[in-house]
Amino acid sequence: MASGLPTDWVALLGVVFMLGARHGLDADHLAAVDGLTRFNSTARPRLARACGALFSLGHGAVVVAIALAVAALAPAWSVPAATGHLGAWISIFFLVVLGVGNIAAVFATRAGEVVRPVGMRGRIFGRLQRAGDPWLVALIGGLFAVSFDTLSQAALFAVAGAQFGGAAHALALGIAFTAGMLLTDGANGLWMSRLMQRADRTALIASRAMSLAVGTLSLGVAAWGLARYAAAGA
């Protein structure tokens, strides 16, 4: 099985679901959902509550489409080892940048203000986060899927699916990944919409806790990746 993934189909679905849930906790996802929820919280509260779910559905649609395309066009294709190593180091670099950035944001924010998560693509697509239509929110999620790590994961799902039977299995893996993102991004959107309805001390503390959690998680995943490489080279 590619990249050491489980050889049992049910176990593989579970692992891919967890990968999707972890992907939904990326700082870029949290920052984008935060921005979309804030923009719609006053005029469109129902949309604000659904921003996280719509974002993840748009993101997942791109993942599924790429997985199906790779499965159909190149069933015998496999991810080169060098590509995996390069992707890992790129991810570690950005995780460190995002981790330090989010923790620094907590200390740089004034006592009476809400801390906003720091994201790389969130800055690039910042203006697009002013979306007041469900389809636009989903489209933004799809745009965020156009990244090296997401495209590599989609291709990996296609390869793993081909080893179990083909496009139908690649589709199932893509859906499992999307379901994991839907869980975390959807919950984040709901939580943020509730925070936007209140401006008390609880909201201020929660925003700081969220940024610290994002920063700590990013640095923790980066450290785990470095430890894996150190162990492999030992």
C-alpha positions in Angstrom: 0.0 0.0 0.0 1.3 3.5 -0.9 3.0 5.5 1.8 2.5 2.9 4.4 -1.3 3.3 4.5 -3.4 0.4 6.0 -4.0 -2.5 3.7 -7.5 -3.2 5.2 -10.2 -1.2 3.5 -12.2 -0.2 6.6 -9.0 0.8 8.4 -7.9 2.9 5.4 -11.2 4.7 5.4 -10.8 5.5 9.0 -7.3 6.8 8.6 -8.3 9.0 5.6 -11.2 10.4 7.7 -8.8 11.3 10.4 -6.5 12.9 7.9 -9.4 15.1 6.7 -10.3 16.1 10.3 -6.7 17.1 10.9 -6.6 19.0 7.6 -9.6 20.9 8.7 -7.6 22.1 11.7 -4.9 23.7 9.5 -4.4 27.4 10.4 -5.4 28.4 6.9 -8.7 26.7 7.2 -9.4 28.2 10.6 -8.4 31.7 9.4 -10.6 31.5 6.3 -13.6 30.1 8.2 -13.1 32.8 10.8 -13.1 35.6 8.2 -16.1 34.3 6.4 -18.1 33.8 9.6 -17.2 37.3 10.9 -18.3 38.9 7.6 -21.7 37.2 7.6 -22.4 37.2 11.3 -24.4 40.4 11.4 -26.4 40.5 8.1 -26.6 36.7 7.4 -26.4 34.8 10.7 -27.7 31.5 9.2 -25.0 31.6 6.5 -22.4 32.5 9.2 -23.3 29.3 11.0 -22.9 27.3 7.8 -19.6 28.9 6.5 -17.4 26.2 7.9 -19.4 23.4 6.4 -19.7 25.1 3.0 -16.0 25.8 3.0 -15.1 22.2 3.6 -17.6 20.9 1.0 -16.1 23.2 -1.6 -12.6 22.1 -0.6 -13.5 18.4 -0.6 -15.2 18.7 -4.0 -11.8 19.7 -5.5 -10.1 16.8 -3.7 -12.6 14.3 -5.0 -12.4 15.6 -8.6 -8.6 15.4 -8.6 -8.7 11.9 -7.1 -11.2 10.7 -9.7 -9.2 12.3 -12.6 -5.9 10.7 -11.5 -7.7 7.3 -11.0 -9.2 7.5 -14.5 -6.3 8.9 -16.4 -3.3 7.2 -14.7 -4.4 4.1 -12.7 -0.8 2.9 -12.7 0.7 6.2 -11.5 2.5 6.3 -8.2 3.8 9.3 -6.2 7.5 9.6 -6.6 9.5 9.2 -3.3 11.2 12.6 -3.9 7.9 14.3 -4.2 6.8 13.0 -0.8 10.0 14.2 0.9 9.7 17.6 -0.7 6.1 18.0 0.3 6.9 16.9 3.9 9.6 19.6 4.2 7.4 22.3 2.7 4.6 21.4 5.1 7.0 21.4 8.1 8.3 24.9 7.1 4.8 26.4 6.8 3.6 24.7 10.0 6.5 26.3 11.9 5.7 29.7 10.3 2.0 29.4 11.1 2.6 28.1 14.6 4.9 30.9 15.5 2.6 33.5 13.8 -0.5 32.4 15.7 1.2 32.3 19.1 2.8 35.7 18.4 -0.6 37.1 17.5 -1.9 36.3 21.0 0.8 38.4 22.6 0.5 41.2 20.0 -3.3 41.6 20.4 -4.6 44.1 22.9 -6.4 43.0 26.0 -9.9 44.0 24.8 -9.7 42.7 21.3 -10.4 39.3 19.8 -7.4 37.4 18.4 -7.7 36.4 14.8 -5.9 33.2 13.5 -3.0 33.7 11.2 -3.0 31.9 7.8 -0.8 32.0 4.7 -3.5 31.6 2.0 -5.9 33.5 4.2 -3.8 36.6 3.4 -3.6 35.8 -0.3 -7.4 35.3 -0.6 -8.3 37.8 2.1 -10.6 39.9 -0.1 -12.5 36.8 -1.2 -13.5 36.1 2.4 -16.0 38.9 2.0 -18.5 36.5 0.5 -22.2 36.7 1.3 -23.4 33.8 -0.9 -23.3 30.1 -0.1 -21.9 29.2 -3.5 -19.1 31.8 -3.1 -18.2 30.4 0.3 -17.9 26.9 -1.2 -15.9 28.3 -4.1 -13.4 29.8 -1.7 -13.0 26.4 -0.1 -12.3 25.0 -3.5 -9.6 27.7 -4.2 -7.9 26.8 -0.9 -7.6 23.2 -2.2 -5.3 24.3 -4.9 -2.1 23.7 -2.9 0.8 21.2 -3.1 -0.2 19.2 0.0 -3.9 18.9 -0.9 -3.2 17.9 -4.6 -0.6 15.3 -3.4 -3.2 13.8 -1.0 -5.8 13.6 -3.7 -3.4 11.8 -6.0 -2.5 9.5 -3.2 -6.2 8.6 -2.6 -6.4 7.8 -6.3 -3.4 5.5 -6.1 -4.7 3.8 -2.9 -8.2 3.4 -4.5 -6.7 1.8 -7.6 -5.1 -0.8 -5.5 -8.5 -1.7 -4.0 -10.5 -1.7 -7.3 -10.5 1.7 -9.0 -12.3 5.0 -9.3 -15.2 4.0 -7.0 -12.7 3.4 -4.1 -10.9 6.6 -4.9 -14.2 8.4 -4.7 -15.0 6.8 -1.3 -11.6 7.9 0.0 -12.2 11.4 -1.2 -15.6 11.5 0.5 -14.1 10.1 3.7 -11.5 12.9 3.6 -14.2 15.5 3.0 -16.3 14.1 5.9 -13.4 14.6 8.2 -12.9 18.2 7.1 -16.7 18.7 7.4 -16.6 17.6 11.0 -13.8 20.1 12.1 -14.5 23.0 9.8 -18.2 22.8 10.4 -17.8 22.7 14.1 -15.3 25.7 13.9 -17.9 27.7 11.9 -20.6 27.0 14.4 -18.4 27.9 17.3 -17.2 31.1 15.7 -20.7 32.2 14.8 -21.7 31.8 18.5 -18.6 33.8 19.6 -19.6 36.6 17.1 -23.0 36.9 18.9 -21.2 37.8 22.2 -18.5 40.3 23.0 -17.9 39.4 26.6 -14.9 38.1 28.4 -15.6 34.5 27.4 -15.3 35.4 23.7 -12.0 37.2 24.3 -10.6 34.2 26.2 -11.8 31.7 23.7 -10.2 33.6 20.8 -6.8 33.5 22.6 -7.2 29.8 23.4 -8.0 29.0 19.8 -5.0 30.8 18.5 -2.7 29.2 21.1 -4.2 25.8 20.2 -3.6 26.4 16.4 -0.1 27.5 17.1 0.7 24.7 19.4 -0.8 22.1 17.1 1.1 23.4 14.1 4.4 23.4 15.9 3.6 19.9 17.3 2.9 18.4 13.9 6.1 20.0 12.6 8.1 18.6 15.5 6.5 15.1 14.9 7.5 15.3 11.2 11.1 16.3 12.1 11.2 13.4 14.6 10.1 11.0 11.9 12.9 12.1 9.6 15.5 12.0 12.4 14.4 8.4 13.4 14.5 7.3 9.7 18.0 8.7 9.3 19.3 7.1 12.5 
